[in-house]
Amino acid sequence: MGDPLSPTVADLVMEDLMDYAVSRLNFSSPVIRKFVDDLILTVPRDQIENVISIFNSYSPHLQFTHEKEQDNRIPFLDMTIIRLSDQSIRTEWYIKPIASGRFLDFKSFHPFQQKINMITSFIHRVKQLSTALTDDQIKQIIDKQLQLNHYPASLRHRFLNRMNERAITTDESCPTQDQTNSEKQYRRMPYIPFLTDKISKHLGKDYPNIVIAAKNIKTNRELYTRLKEKVPTELRSNIIYQIPCTNCSSSYIGMTSNYLKTRLSGHKSNINALNRLTERQVPPDDPTLENLKEKTALIKHSAETGHKFALDKTNILDHHVNTRALAILESCHILNHETINKRSDTDNLSSSYAGILQTLKTINTKIRRDTVTNTTTSNVP
């Protein structure tokens, strides 16, 4: 879910499924239509179960349910399809019985023009999908839904009375034909009631090719606390982590695509192996010790200086879903911190990053220095 390729792959699978199923039907269906995984087709009444079994035999991961028409009516997507006695088709706009009917509420924190656009698009949609209804019936449906979303009567009636007009708009800043021919440039602006609309209109007069897109600054993230349970630090993966040395100001920076606790377990095993060799007082040129020092810069630093690392104070510096990007992030953090990592850990980093990293390092150093200064000042009686 959410992958840009998913819709294309899903459509390819459904097309292959349709070819598979249709080729196995022992009759010819005059109507077969598909929208993603929603299908509508005409079949003989005694073949319904056979058709379902054919579709479900394609893959155990794709299992279909079916719905029969009732009184020559059946819902499909956002409309009800009605089969008349002469076998012609009419349609009505459809909403599920369990639907709340909530759209963009008139009292919501959105630009007024966005609400106007919602009204016009909704009117157009209901009108286009309701070939079996009169204009009065369509108006009743639209008016009821707009009432549920708290649109005032004057606004509802104004647009309903203009329902059959070719185009509906109340935006005074809409570009003319000459303006639409020029190349448009879109700019984003935080939405502040009344102020944003006025700025947009004034800019539209002087810069007709500039289109202002209002950004809503009141989001759920600001209104509600984090509801999803936070992943424990030791269970995070695809991360860059930092382990401080307890005897000096340096630290070790590493990356892992596994759980952090799994990587720390590996460090702990190496430290235990080093402690055993130290207790045996093996010489510095011992092959076993040399091999152990080559595993990580952390063990090498401990073996050569006798320093200890605080595994329980491991800090996560960064994360990324792409494991290839982790190597670049690790190199950047190594260059921006005082570390005991090997110089070879940053060999693959392009020199084009040098200027940016130096700027970030200067800013971070200043922030840390100011933090220490403020803390010291606040402790003065």
PLY file of the C-alpha trace (Angstrom):
ply
format ascii 1.0
element vertex 381
property float x
property float y
property float z
element edge 380
property int vertex1
property int vertex2
end_header
0.00 0.00 0.00
1.23 3.48 -0.88
3.86 2.33 -3.36
3.67 4.33 -6.65
3.84 1.08 -8.61
0.93 -0.56 -6.75
-1.94 0.76 -8.95
-0.18 -0.39 -12.12
0.61 -3.83 -10.72
-2.94 -4.21 -9.39
-4.37 -3.32 -12.80
-2.08 -5.81 -14.54
-3.14 -8.57 -12.13
-6.82 -7.79 -12.65
-6.42 -7.77 -16.43
-4.75 -11.18 -16.27
-7.52 -12.39 -13.94
-10.20 -11.18 -16.38
-8.52 -13.00 -19.28
-8.27 -16.13 -17.15
-11.88 -16.08 -15.98
-13.60 -14.99 -19.20
-11.82 -17.69 -21.23
-13.30 -20.33 -18.90
-16.91 -19.15 -19.04
-19.21 -21.40 -21.08
-21.30 -18.42 -22.22
-20.70 -14.95 -23.61
-21.46 -12.06 -21.26
-22.75 -8.92 -23.03
-21.61 -6.64 -20.17
-18.27 -6.89 -18.34
-16.91 -3.75 -16.74
-14.09 -3.32 -14.20
-12.77 -0.59 -11.94
-9.70 -1.86 -10.04
-11.20 -4.85 -8.17
-14.88 -3.91 -8.56
-16.59 -5.85 -11.35
-20.04 -5.74 -12.88
-21.18 -8.34 -15.40
-24.31 -9.96 -16.70
-24.61 -13.74 -16.28
-27.41 -16.32 -16.51
-29.06 -16.84 -13.13
-28.10 -20.51 -13.03
-24.43 -19.70 -13.68
-23.77 -17.32 -10.77
-22.08 -19.84 -8.46
-20.05 -21.25 -11.34
-18.78 -17.77 -12.25
-17.78 -17.05 -8.64
-15.88 -20.33 -8.38
-13.99 -19.58 -11.61
-12.91 -16.15 -10.37
-11.90 -17.53 -6.96
-9.86 -20.35 -8.54
-7.37 -17.83 -9.96
-5.51 -17.37 -6.66
-6.22 -18.22 -3.00
-5.17 -14.64 -2.17
-7.94 -13.14 -4.34
-11.40 -14.20 -3.24
-14.53 -12.49 -4.55
-18.00 -12.02 -3.12
-21.03 -11.18 -5.22
-24.20 -9.15 -5.07
-27.30 -9.75 -7.21
-29.61 -7.09 -8.53
-32.76 -6.44 -6.51
-35.83 -5.14 -8.36
-33.64 -4.62 -11.42
-31.34 -2.33 -9.40
-27.73 -2.88 -8.31
-25.13 -0.48 -6.87
-21.79 -0.13 -8.63
-19.17 2.35 -7.45
-20.94 5.71 -6.84
-24.13 4.93 -8.72
-27.11 2.64 -8.80
-27.62 0.94 -12.15
-31.26 0.45 -13.09
-32.30 -2.03 -15.78
-35.55 -1.02 -17.48
-38.08 -3.33 -19.12
-36.68 -2.58 -22.59
-33.18 -3.57 -21.28
-31.93 0.00 -21.42
-29.89 1.36 -18.50
-30.49 4.34 -16.24
-28.40 5.45 -13.28
-28.76 7.27 -9.95
-26.13 8.72 -7.66
-25.50 6.23 -4.85
-24.18 6.45 -1.31
-23.78 3.44 0.97
-26.30 3.13 3.82
-23.45 3.10 6.35
-21.91 6.31 4.95
-22.02 9.34 7.25
-22.57 11.78 4.38
-19.75 13.98 5.65
-17.76 15.89 3.06
-15.82 19.11 3.53
-17.70 20.79 6.37
-18.54 24.47 5.92
-17.22 25.21 9.44
-13.88 23.54 8.77
-10.63 25.49 8.65
-10.28 25.59 4.86
-10.29 28.42 2.29
-13.75 29.51 1.20
-12.92 28.87 -2.45
-12.10 25.26 -1.62
-15.60 24.84 -0.17
-17.11 26.45 -3.27
-15.17 24.02 -5.44
-16.50 21.14 -3.36
-20.10 22.30 -3.97
-19.65 22.67 -7.71
-17.87 19.33 -8.13
-20.48 17.57 -5.98
-23.35 19.07 -8.01
-21.65 18.01 -11.23
-21.03 14.48 -9.94
-24.59 13.87 -8.74
-26.05 15.35 -11.91
-23.83 13.27 -14.21
-24.56 10.01 -12.34
-28.34 10.50 -12.08
-29.82 9.96 -15.51
-32.98 8.42 -14.04
-33.88 11.39 -11.80
-35.55 14.72 -12.48
-33.85 18.03 -11.71
-36.01 18.48 -8.61
-35.03 15.07 -7.27
-31.35 15.81 -7.92
-31.66 19.14 -6.11
-33.23 17.43 -3.10
-30.33 14.97 -2.87
-27.70 17.70 -3.16
-29.48 20.02 -0.72
-29.76 17.24 1.89
-26.06 16.37 1.69
-24.98 20.00 1.88
-27.20 20.53 4.92
-25.44 17.63 6.66
-22.20 19.52 6.14
-23.61 22.80 7.53
-23.65 24.83 4.31
-25.97 27.85 4.74
-29.29 27.90 2.91
-28.46 31.04 0.91
-25.31 29.44 -0.49
-27.03 26.12 -1.23
-29.94 27.72 -3.05
-27.67 30.02 -5.02
-25.75 27.13 -6.53
-28.77 24.86 -6.95
-30.55 27.55 -8.94
-27.52 27.70 -11.24
-27.15 23.93 -11.44
-27.75 23.68 -15.16
-25.35 26.45 -16.12
-22.35 25.42 -18.17
-19.83 26.55 -15.53
-20.24 27.66 -11.94
-17.68 29.92 -10.30
-17.59 32.78 -7.84
-13.84 33.26 -7.76
-13.08 36.82 -8.85
-9.41 35.94 -9.21
-10.07 33.26 -11.88
-7.78 33.88 -14.87
-9.11 35.05 -18.22
-8.57 33.17 -21.47
-5.44 35.20 -22.21
-4.08 34.41 -18.76
-4.68 30.66 -19.10
-2.55 30.62 -22.23
0.49 31.86 -20.28
2.56 29.52 -18.18
1.26 29.31 -14.62
3.44 29.25 -11.54
2.08 27.85 -8.30
3.11 29.20 -4.92
2.11 27.92 -1.50
0.91 30.16 1.31
-0.34 29.32 4.84
-4.10 29.73 5.09
-5.17 32.56 7.40
-8.89 33.44 7.16
-9.60 36.62 5.14
-5.91 37.58 4.92
-4.84 34.82 2.53
-7.83 35.47 0.24
-7.06 39.19 0.06
-3.38 38.62 -0.66
-4.26 36.11 -3.39
-6.62 38.56 -5.11
-4.10 41.41 -5.03
-1.33 39.17 -6.36
-3.67 37.87 -9.06
-4.15 41.40 -10.42
-0.45 42.21 -10.63
0.83 38.72 -11.39
-1.87 36.88 -13.38
0.39 33.88 -14.01
0.90 33.26 -10.27
-1.58 30.90 -8.62
-1.67 30.81 -4.81
-2.34 27.43 -3.18
-3.46 27.77 0.43
-1.81 25.40 2.91
-3.85 24.38 5.94
-1.79 25.01 9.08
-4.31 23.35 11.41
-3.66 19.64 10.97
-4.47 16.57 13.04
-0.84 16.38 14.10
-1.21 19.74 15.85
-4.65 19.07 17.31
-4.16 15.57 18.69
-1.44 13.75 20.54
0.38 10.82 18.97
-2.07 7.90 19.11
0.15 5.24 17.59
2.35 3.49 20.11
6.00 4.45 19.74
8.35 1.69 18.60
10.82 0.85 21.42
14.34 2.04 20.69
15.80 -1.48 20.81
13.28 -2.68 18.19
14.02 0.00 15.61
15.80 -0.96 12.38
17.37 0.76 9.34
19.05 3.27 11.64
22.27 5.15 12.32
23.24 4.79 16.00
25.84 6.34 18.29
27.53 4.65 21.29
29.41 7.04 23.65
32.77 6.20 25.20
32.69 6.46 29.00
36.36 7.47 29.25
36.66 10.17 26.56
34.54 12.53 24.49
34.60 10.31 21.40
31.87 7.92 20.29
31.30 5.10 17.85
28.79 5.55 15.01
27.38 2.58 13.14
24.44 1.55 10.99
22.21 -1.49 10.96
19.25 -2.76 8.99
18.42 -5.22 11.78
16.90 -4.48 15.17
19.15 -2.27 17.28
19.13 -4.85 20.07
20.51 -7.46 17.63
23.38 -5.17 16.63
24.15 -4.26 20.24
24.18 -7.95 21.10
26.94 -8.39 18.50
28.94 -5.53 20.07
28.46 -7.05 23.51
29.74 -10.43 22.31
32.87 -8.78 20.88
33.43 -6.86 24.14
33.09 -10.09 26.15
35.60 -11.78 23.86
38.01 -8.86 24.37
37.58 -9.07 28.16
38.45 -12.76 28.11
41.60 -12.10 26.11
42.54 -9.26 28.47
42.14 -11.54 31.49
44.48 -14.04 29.85
46.95 -11.17 29.29
47.55 -12.07 25.66
50.28 -10.01 23.92
49.26 -7.13 21.62
50.38 -9.06 18.52
48.27 -12.12 19.34
46.49 -13.27 16.13
43.17 -13.75 17.92
43.32 -10.22 19.32
44.35 -8.77 15.95
41.39 -10.46 14.24
39.03 -9.18 16.91
40.30 -5.60 16.55
39.56 -5.72 12.82
35.85 -6.38 13.38
34.85 -2.84 14.46
36.50 0.43 15.38
34.73 0.16 18.74
36.65 -2.98 19.70
39.90 -1.59 18.33
39.54 1.57 20.45
38.75 -0.50 23.56
41.66 -2.87 22.97
44.24 -0.10 22.40
43.11 2.33 25.12
41.28 0.20 27.65
38.24 2.47 27.35
34.69 1.23 27.86
31.55 2.02 25.84
28.12 2.66 27.35
25.91 0.35 25.29
22.93 1.24 27.49
23.22 4.89 26.40
23.09 4.19 22.67
21.47 7.04 20.76
19.67 6.86 17.39
20.92 9.63 15.11
19.01 8.93 11.91
16.96 6.40 9.98
16.01 5.62 6.38
13.96 2.90 4.69
16.52 2.62 1.88
19.49 0.58 3.08
21.70 2.09 0.37
21.05 5.55 1.78
22.12 4.38 5.24
25.78 4.17 4.16
25.72 7.82 3.03
23.97 8.94 6.22
26.50 7.05 8.33
29.41 8.77 6.56
27.79 12.19 7.05
27.29 11.64 10.78
30.83 10.29 11.22
32.24 13.47 9.65
30.01 15.67 11.80
30.87 14.05 15.15
33.99 13.30 17.14
34.25 9.56 16.52
36.74 6.69 16.72
35.52 5.25 13.42
37.96 4.21 10.72
38.79 6.76 8.03
37.77 4.21 5.43
34.16 4.54 6.68
33.89 7.89 4.85
35.91 7.09 1.72
32.81 6.56 -0.43
31.30 9.95 0.45
31.43 12.46 -2.41
33.45 15.64 -1.82
30.38 17.65 -2.84
28.98 17.03 0.65
31.95 18.71 2.35
30.64 22.29 2.32
27.17 21.35 3.53
28.51 19.11 6.30
30.92 21.80 7.48
28.06 24.30 7.71
25.91 21.85 9.66
28.81 21.03 11.96
29.33 24.73 12.70
25.62 25.21 13.46
25.45 22.13 15.71
28.59 23.20 17.58
27.08 26.63 18.21
23.79 25.08 19.42
25.62 22.78 21.84
27.77 25.66 23.12
24.72 27.89 23.64
22.90 25.05 25.44
25.81 24.55 27.82
26.03 28.32 28.44
22.29 28.64 29.16
22.38 25.64 31.50
25.33 27.08 33.41
23.66 30.49 33.69
20.36 29.03 34.95
22.21 27.20 37.75
23.80 30.40 39.08
22.01 31.43 42.33
0 1
1 2
2 3
3 4
4 5
5 6
6 7
7 8
8 9
9 10
10 11
11 12
12 13
13 14
14 15
15 16
16 17
17 18
18 19
19 20
20 21
21 22
22 23
23 24
24 25
25 26
26 27
27 28
28 29
29 30
30 31
31 32
32 33
33 34
34 35
35 36
36 37
37 38
38 39
39 40
40 41
41 42
42 43
43 44
44 45
45 46
46 47
47 48
48 49
49 50
50 51
51 52
52 53
53 54
54 55
55 56
56 57
57 58
58 59
59 60
60 61
61 62
62 63
63 64
64 65
65 66
66 67
67 68
68 69
69 70
70 71
71 72
72 73
73 74
74 75
75 76
76 77
77 78
78 79
79 80
80 81
81 82
82 83
83 84
84 85
85 86
86 87
87 88
88 89
89 90
90 91
91 92
92 93
93 94
94 95
95 96
96 97
97 98
98 99
99 100
100 101
101 102
102 103
103 104
104 105
105 106
106 107
107 108
108 109
109 110
110 111
111 112
112 113
113 114
114 115
115 116
116 117
117 118
118 119
119 120
120 121
121 122
122 123
123 124
124 125
125 126
126 127
127 128
128 129
129 130
130 131
131 132
132 133
133 134
134 135
135 136
136 137
137 138
138 139
139 140
140 141
141 142
142 143
143 144
144 145
145 146
146 147
147 148
148 149
149 150
150 151
151 152
152 153
153 154
154 155
155 156
156 157
157 158
158 159
159 160
160 161
161 162
162 163
163 164
164 165
165 166
166 167
167 168
168 169
169 170
170 171
171 172
172 173
173 174
174 175
175 176
176 177
177 178
178 179
179 180
180 181
181 182
182 183
183 184
184 185
185 186
186 187
187 188
188 189
189 190
190 191
191 192
192 193
193 194
194 195
195 196
196 197
197 198
198 199
199 200
200 201
201 202
202 203
203 204
204 205
205 206
206 207
207 208
208 209
209 210
210 211
211 212
212 213
213 214
214 215
215 216
216 217
217 218
218 219
219 220
220 221
221 222
222 223
223 224
224 225
225 226
226 227
227 228
228 229
229 230
230 231
231 232
232 233
233 234
234 235
235 236
236 237
237 238
238 239
239 240
240 241
241 242
242 243
243 244
244 245
245 246
246 247
247 248
248 249
249 250
250 251
251 252
252 253
253 254
254 255
255 256
256 257
257 258
258 259
259 260
260 261
261 262
262 263
263 264
264 265
265 266
266 267
267 268
268 269
269 270
270 271
271 272
272 273
273 274
274 275
275 276
276 277
277 278
278 279
279 280
280 281
281 282
282 283
283 284
284 285
285 286
286 287
287 288
288 289
289 290
290 291
291 292
292 293
293 294
294 295
295 296
296 297
297 298
298 299
299 300
300 301
301 302
302 303
303 304
304 305
305 306
306 307
307 308
308 309
309 310
310 311
311 312
312 313
313 314
314 315
315 316
316 317
317 318
318 319
319 320
320 321
321 322
322 323
323 324
324 325
325 326
326 327
327 328
328 329
329 330
330 331
331 332
332 333
333 334
334 335
335 336
336 337
337 338
338 339
339 340
340 341
341 342
342 343
343 344
344 345
345 346
346 347
347 348
348 349
349 350
350 351
351 352
352 353
353 354
354 355
355 356
356 357
357 358
358 359
359 360
360 361
361 362
362 363
363 364
364 365
365 366
366 367
367 368
368 369
369 370
370 371
371 372
372 373
373 374
374 375
375 376
376 377
377 378
378 379
379 380
